Amino acid sequence: MTKSKSQAKTLTSFQVNKLFSRIAIMSNPKQKAAIMALSLSGLRVTELSLVTVKDLITKAGDIRTEVALRAAITKGCKPRSVWLSERTRGILQEYVLYRMERKQGVSISSDYQGLNPVSAFILSGKGYSYSLKAKHRTNMDGKDITYYAADSVELLIRQIYKKCGLFGASSHSGRRSLATNLNEANVALELIARTLGHRELQTSLIYIDISPKQLMKAAELAF
């Protein structure tokens, strides 16, 4: 799959499988796998750093299939939903067990599988929430905007990709890969935009890489 030099690398299904195989032999593999699974499910790096236990787990202890991201943690403060595959839910469940074994953010209650429901779901290797760094930029209207970035998690994701030989990949690769894979599966652009939380369909088009296989299919249909 081709991409612009300014865009994050899009992963093929083979590369995704390679990614998780390599993660399995890294330090703290359950945490790293959970981070990458959430990223590939469409969460931005700041969102996956702020999403809480109760955002992802029901009180009865089930990993949610549909996750409602709160406006407080999303870009543009617009709530949206993401959907977790069976594979992703399995990876998150393994991380829950990892946290329980190490008593990271646990509760005296058995609700939410025994985890503190308001604690961040993703914790550092030492069991602490990742901190966010305040940054400033000027928007198109000339107004100064303060936003918060999870630089430490972004760096961790880049290091994971680098160790897997996936150079040019970053936290943004998860959302680009999701959009591209959905497009290859013939999912309607409107649904892809909804999954990514885009208001404009044109924005989602930027995320999608077109494969040679798709181009060949288009050529066959055209003539």
Buried (B, 14 or more C-beta within 10 A) or exposed (E): BEBEEEBBBBBBEEBBEBBBEBBEEBEEBBBBBBBBBBBBBBBBBBBBBBBBBBBBBEEEBEBBEEBEBBEEBBEEEEEBEBEBEEEBBEBBBBBBEBBBEBEBBBBEEEBBBBBBBEBBBBBBEEEEBBEBEEEEEEEEEEEEEEEBBBBBBBEBBBEBBEBBEBEBBBBBBBBBBBBBBBBBEEEEBEEBBBBBBBEEEEEBBEBBBEBEEBEEEEEEEEE
